Amino acid sequence: MYGQTNNNLYNFWQILTFGCLLSLALSCSQRSVLGKKSADTSLAYNQNPEVLAKGKQLFNNYCSTCHNFSQRGIGPSLDQVTKVASATWIKKFVKNAQVMIDQRDPRALELFNSYQQVMPPFEGLKDADLDAILSYIHSERRLVKPQYPELPGGVINPIEPKIAKSGLALDLKHVATAPATDAKAPIARINQMRILPGEKERWFIHDLRGFLYELIDNKWEIALDISQGRPNFINSPGMGTGLGSFAFHPEFYQNGLFYTTHTEAAGSKKADFAYPDSIKVTLQWVLSEWKIDNPKTIPLKGQSRELLRINMVTGIHGVQECAFRPTAKPGDEDYGLLYIGVGDGGASENGYPFICHDKSRIWSSVIRIDPRGKNSKNGQYGIPGGNPYAKMSDAQACREVFCRGFRNPNRFTWTPDGRMLIADIGHANIEELNIGQAGSDHGWPYREGTYVIHPTAKMDRVYPLPSDDAKQNYFYPVSQFDHDEGKAIEGGFVYQGKSIPFLQGKYIFGDVASGRVFFVETKDLVQGQQATIQELELKIDGKIVTMLELNKGIKPDFRIGVGPEHELYFFTKSDGKVYRILGCERE
């Protein structure tokens, strides 16, 4: 069951959601029904060493990316979950959460109301595997010792005003469905859409499982399968792993160069960027350059070379964006320079914040390189002289860094006037939109949004800024929302199409988990201020809908892309569907 990649991905996604929901039970355990133990919470768990070893392996493979036993990660800590609910209840819930919700089970209802998502059914998971995972979790509950204090004075609701509805609705039309790369959700992990300009625009979109497609006459033609010739390529354990991003050189039709990021198994090769070997390496992110023989045809055939390789503590917050600034022209300093977003790899929430906020390290930054240069330490690319650390006297400075202080700079784009907008996925409270500038420090892991966060304490609370905060010289978001509104910002684009004049000048973005869609006026994005966010509703065939409804309650893994003629498209991993925005009307 666990030897097949596609099944692994689906099972991991289920286990992740299972962990999030069960952990949420712990976080709510002092309230109402979740504070009441079931009759058989003391049911003995199997402590056979072989069962625990199996459970640990399954947990490490599929759960540890987002959960541990001492600190909140993507989901809360699991250290007390087997005390809160009985094994019988947990297994029944895992098998089919929706049935329990429909039956009005109090605990299941409270989990649903708190998390606002339904976990997919676990009916295909073997009982022995689930028993092993629960036994291992239970054994860690007994062993765990508190490591992180819970500091007083945390802000319960960081951003009290709710995001207001704009009174506007986007008219959507389903235009394409990606080829299924798995039989179960997410059926197609489509992740990024790009247009290749030229005499005729070409439309590309990629699946994290390794496929780059060109859409030709609404047909999905495979332009590249990155797994071919790469035996160490992995697209598990999910959470953005696989083929992360792609970018065509601005002179692609002349030089045949384009760039990709992807994940490989830990230890596949020596990393260019590593940390002390006492710290676990879960996987490696690799940036590659491709030299294509005939840029006008697909499949894209040619040679590739590795530019750099980065170790990661966990499988989250990797290298999920690379791009050239589209507004750069020949002769500009930025022309032909490649920007790459490097997340913290989950280092802070796993006890290694020093990896994320150190001028000698690459993590938690947006880097800028000259892919055609040779003055990097490994000699495979160039360091632009205009980079803020390029001329530092400190030989240990990471000269690749353009700006830093991000947890997960998952998406970035540029406004028509050349400002860089960076969407940074937050931890437990704040989602950020930042203006990236050369040398700017956005504070992670000591700031989340316009608040303090303490990486050496419980990280599920944020705190007011100190009175002397200005001396830190942090750059704060130009817009932000908290987790009452969404869980993970999906960076978008400033609308530059022609078919919907009303959207001109608006930066359209959203929330990955719920598929809610927002906008801010680009003119209001000013460093030192907070732009007001408004929500856009969605319509299909004249009826108001939500992305959650379109995905039957399953997390949509919502994405935004730019297609032909600069028009905006929405798409989701869960069902692989692509929607075009046809218009915008007032409700």
N, C-alpha and C positions, 0 to 999 in steps of 0.2 A: 504493500500500500504506500509506503513512504519512499520507495525506490523510484517512483515516476515523478518527473518534475512538475507536470501540470497538476497532478493530485496533491503534490507537496504544497504548491501555491494555494490551492483552494483550502486545504486543511489548515495551512498556516493562517490564512485570513479568518477562517472560522475560529481557530484557537485564540488568535489575537482578540477578536471581538468577544469571545467567551471570557478571556482574561479581563478585558475592560469592564464588562458588565458585572462579573463576579467581584472584581476589585471595587467597583462602585458600591456594591453591597456593603463592603467594609467601610467605605467613606461615609455611607449613610447609616451606619450601624447604631448610632446614638439616637436615631430618629424613628418614630412610629414602628411599623411592623418589622423593619430591618434590624431593630434592636432586640427583637425577641427571638431567642434561639428555638429552633425546631426540636421536636422531642428526641431525635436521634443524632444530634450533632456530635455526640461522643462516640459514634460508630467507629470501630477500630479500622484504621487504614493498614494495608499490608506493608510491613516493614522488612520484608525479605530483601537482602542486599541486591539481588538480581533485579527485582521489581523496581527498587529505588534507582538503580543504575539506568534501567530502561527509561523510567520516568524523567530522570535528569537529562538524559540524552534528548528525549522528545521536547522537554521544556527548553533546553538550550538551543535546539534547532528551530523551534517554532514560537517560543514565547518570550525568551530572554531579550530579544530585540527591544521589546516595549515594556517589560515588567521585570522587577526584581523584588527582593524581600526586605528592603530597607528604605527605599526612596521611590517616590512617584516618578514614573516615566511617562510614556504616552498614555498608559492607564495607571491607576494607583497601585501601590504596593500590594502584593499578594500575601503578606505575612500572616494575616488573620482570617483569610477567607473560609477556611475549613472550620473555624469556630462560629462564624456567622450563620452559615447554612449547613444543613445535613448533606451527607454524601448522596442520599437518595434524592433529595430535592435538586442538588446540583446536577446530577446525571439526567434527571427528568427534564430539567430546564435546558441543558445542553442538547439533548436529543431533539427537542422542538420547542423553542421559546414561544413561538407564536401560538401554539396550542394552549400553553399555560396562560398567556395573556388573554386569549379568547375565553378561557375558563375563569377569568377574573381572579387568578391567584394573586394575593395581596403583594407578595414580594416581587413577583414578575411584573406586576403593574407599576410598582414604584420604580423598579429599574428602568422600565420603558419610559415612564414619565420623566425620569432624571436624564436619561441618555438620548431619548427621542429617536431611537432606532431599534429595529428588531433584528436580533441575531439570526443568521440563516440556520436552517435545521442541521443537526449533527448526526442525522440518521445513518450516514455512511461511515461514521467513526466507530472503530471496533471498541467494544467494552473494555478489553484488556488494555488497550492503549490509554483510554480515558482513565481507567483505574490507576494505571501506573503514573500518569501525570498528577492526579489528585494525591496519590500516596507520597510522591516526591514533594509536592507543595506542602502537604501536612508535616512532613519530616522537617522541612525548613522552618516551618512555624515554630517548632520546638527549639530549634537551634539558634534562631535569629536573636540578636541583641540590638537594641536601639543604637543607631550610629549617628543619626541626624536629629538635632533638637528641633522642637516646634517653637519658633519664636513668637512672642506676643505682639500684638499690634498690627496684624495683617489686615489688609483691605479686603473685605468680603465681596463687595461688588465694585470693581475698579471703575467702570464706566456706567453710571446709573441711567442716563438718558438712553432710551431705546432708539434704534435706527428707525427713522420714519419712512413710511412708504411714500414714494414720490408721486403717486397717482398715475404713473406711467406703466404701460405693459409692453413687453417685447413680443412681437408676433413671430413664432417659430414654425419652421417646417422641417420635418425629418427628411434628410436628403441622401443618407447613406448609412450602411451598417458594416462595421469592420469584420473581416474574416475571423471566425472564432478560433482562438488559440487554446481554449479550454472548453469543456462541455458545460461547466458550471461557472457561476459568477465568481470573480469577474471574467467574463468570457473573452474579452479582448482588452488587454491593459494598454489601450491607446493613450498616449501621454502628451504628445507635442505635435503641433501643426506648423509648417513653415511653407512660405512661397519662395520659389526660386525665380527672381526676375530675369527678364530677357526679352527677346522679340515676342515670345509667347510665355506667359506666366506658367510655371509648373507647380503642382500642388503635391506636397509631401506630408505624410503623417507616420509616426512610428509607434510600434507596440513594444513595451518594455521587455517582452519575451524574446526580443532579438530581431524583429522584422522592421525594416524601413519600406514603406509603400509609397508609390506614386499613384495618385488618383487620376486616371485617364478615362474620360467619358463615363465617369461614375463607376469605373472598375478599379479594384484594388490590385495593382500590379506590384509584385515584389521587386523592389529596387536593390535590396541588400539584405542578406541574412547574416548578421554579425557573429552568430554562433559557429558558422562554418570556418574551420581552420583555427578555432580557439577552444581547445579542449577544456580550458579552465573557466570559460564563460559560465556565469551563473545568473539566474534571474529569480533567485529565492534568497532570503525569506520574504519577498515582497517588499512593501514599504519603499518603493522607488528604485529597487535594485533591478539590474538588467541593462538594457540599452537606455541610458539615461537621457541623452540629448544629442542633437546633431546640428551642424552649422556649415553652410556653404561659404567658402571664401568669396569676397566680393568680386574677384576675377576668376571665378570657377570655370567659366567657359574658355578662358585663356590658359589657365594653369592646371585645371583638373583637380584642385585641392578642396577637400572638405574634411570635417572633424567630427569625431564622436567621443562620447564618454560611455563606459560600461563597467560592470563589476566582474571580478574574478575571485576565485576561492582564496582564502588566506594563505600566504606563503607561496603563491604561484611564482612570483619573482621577488627579487629584492626591491623594496620600495625606495623611491627617491625622497619621500617624506614619511618618517617613522617617529615613534616615541619609544620610551624605555621598554625593553623586551619583557619586563615583568607584567606589563599590561596586555590584556587579551587583544588579539587581532581577529575580528570576525570575518572581514573580507577586505578586498582592495578595489579602489576605483582607478581606472586607467583612461588617460586621454590619448587618442590616436589621431594621426594624420593619414589621410588616404590620397593617393595619387591615381586618379581615374584616367584610363586610356582614352575613352570617348565620352566626354561629359554630356553629350546630347542623347545618349541611348541608355536604356536599362535592360538587364541588370547592370549596376555599376561595377565594372570590373577594373582591377588594378592592384596596386601594392599598398600596404599600410605600414606605418612605422609608429612605435610608441614614443610619445613625448614625455609623459611623466606618469608616476604611479604613487598612490597615496594609501596608507593603511588606515583602517577605521575600527574604532572600538566596538561598535555594533553595526547593524545593517541599516539604521535610519540616518537621515540627514546627510546624504552623500553628495555626489557631484552631478546634480540633476539639471544643470543649465549651462550651456555655452553659446556664445553669440558674438557676432560682429556688430558694432554700432551702425545701424542702417543710414544714419544721417551723415556719416563721415564720407568725405570726398577725397579723391587723390590729391595729395599734398597736405592734407590735415594730419596732425600728430597721431590721431586715432586710426587712421585708415590702415586696414589690414591687421589691426591688433585684435586679439581674441580675448574676450572676457569669459571667466569660468567661475561659477558659484560653488564654493566648497563649504559644506555644512560642518557641524561640530561632531558628527558621527555618534551622537548620543553620549559624548564623553562627560559632559557636565553632570547629567542626571545619574551617571554611573560612578561618580566619585572622582573624576579627573578634570576639574575645571581649569587647571593650569595648562591643559592642552589647547584650550579655546581662547585664551586671552594673553598671548605672548607674542611679541614682535618677531620672534625667531621661528614661529610656527605658522603653517599654512591654513590650519583649520579655522572655521568660523569667519571666512573672508570671501570677498570677491577678488580674484586675481586677474591681472592683465599681462599677457605675454605676446611676444612677436613670434609666431610659429615658424617663421622663415629665418630667424636669427639663430645664433649658436653660443651666446655668452652665458647661458645658464650653467649651473654646477655640473649637470650631466651632459652638457653640450648638445642637447637635442632641440633647443628653442632659444629665443632671445628674451632678454629683460629690457623693456623699454626704458630709455633714460629718464622719461618723465614720470615713472612710477615713484610714489612718495618715499619708498625705502631704498631706491636704487643707488643713491649716493651717500647713504648713511655710513659713518665711520665704523659702526658695529658690524663686524664681519659675519655675525650670526643672524643678522636681520634677514627676514624672508623678503627678498627684493621683488618677488612676484606680486605681493599684495598691493591692491589698488585701494580698497577700503575694507574695514573689518568690524567685528563685534556683532555677528549674526548667529542665530541658532541654526537656521536653515534657509539660506537665501535661494529659495526654491525656484523663483521666477524673477527675471528682470527684463525691462524693456526701456525704450527711450521715447520721450515726448517729441513732437515734431520740431521743437526748438532745441533739442539735444540734451535735455535733462534725463539722467538715469533714474528710473524708478525700480526699487528693489522690494519685492514682497517677501517678508521674513515670517515663516511659520513659528508661532510662539509655543510656549511650554503648557502651562495650565491656566493662563489668564488672558494674555493679550496677543492679538494678531496685528502685524505692523506693515505699513507702507512707508518706505524710506526714500529719500533722495540720496543717491550715492555720489560722493565727491572724492577726489583724490585725497587720501589720508584720513578720511572721516572714520571715527570710531563710534559704533552704535551701541556699545555697552555690554553685550552678552559675554559672559554669564552673570554680570553684576547689575544689569538692567534688563527689564522686559517692558517694552513700551515706555511710557513715561513714569515708570515705577522702579523701585529697588527690588532685586531678587537676591537671595542668599544661597549660593551653590553649596555651602557647607552646612546648611540647615534644610529643613523641609522646604521643598521648592514649589509647593502647591499654593503658596500665598505670596503676594507682592506687598510692598510697603511704600509709604510716601517718600519722596525725594528729600534728602537732607537740606538744611538751609544753605550749606556751602557747596551745593552740587555743581555750581558753575565752574569751579576749579578743576573738575574732572574733564571738562571739554568734550562731553559726549554729544553726539548728534541724535536727536530724538525723532520719532516718526512724524511725518506730516499728516498722517491719518491713521487711526487705529480703531479696533473694536474688540470687545471682550468675549468670553466664552458663553455669555448669555445669548449671543447672536450667532456664533459659529465656532468651529473647532480648529480650522486650518485654512488660512487665507490662500485663495487661488489667484495668483497674479494674472493680470489681464493686459489690456492694450488701450491706448487712446484711439478712439474711433477716427479713422481717416478715409472711410468709404464715402460714396456719393449718394447712395440710395436712401439714406436715412439722415437728412440734414439736421434733425433735432439732436442727434447723438454727437455731432461735431463738438470737439473740445472736451468730451467727457472720457474719463478713464473708467473703463468697465472692468470689474473684477468680481470675485465671489468667494464662496466657502466650499471647500472640497467635500466636506462630510455631508452637508445638507443640500448643496446645489443652489442655495440662495444667491441672488445676483444683486450687486450693488454698483453705485457709481459715485465719483466725486468730480467736481469741475477742475480741470487741469490748471486753470488760472488760480485756483485757491491753494494749490500745492506749493507752500512757501515754508522754507526752513524756519523753525521756531514757532510755527503756528499749526493748528489742527484743522484740516479741511473737514467739512460736514459730509457724512456718508448718507446716501439715500438708497432705498431699495427699489428695484425694478421687479414688477411681477412678470410672469410668463404666460403666454397664451398659445394654444394650438387649436385650430379650427374654431376660433371664437370663444373658447372656454379657458378660463383661468386654471392653470395647473402648476404643480411644483415638480422639481426634479425627483424628489422622493416618491411622489405619486407615480411619475413615469417609470420609476425603477422598482415599483411595488414594495416600497418601504425599505429596500436594501440600500446601504450607503452607495451613492452614485459615483463617488470618486470623480467629481465634476472637474472639467477642464475647459479652457477658453483658447481659441486659436484664431489666427487671421488667415483667411482664404483668398481666392481670386478677387482682384479689384479691391483689395483691402477691406472686404466685408468680414464681419465677425461670425464665428461659428462656436457652438457649444457642443461638447461631447462627453461621454461618460465611459469609464472602464467597465462598470458592472454589466452593461448590456451592449457596449460597443457602438451605440447609436450616435450619429452626427446630425446636428440641427443647424440650419442657417437662420439668421435673424433677417426676417423679411421687412419688418417695419417696427415702428414705435408709435403707440397711440395712447391718448389720455383716457383714463377710466372714468 
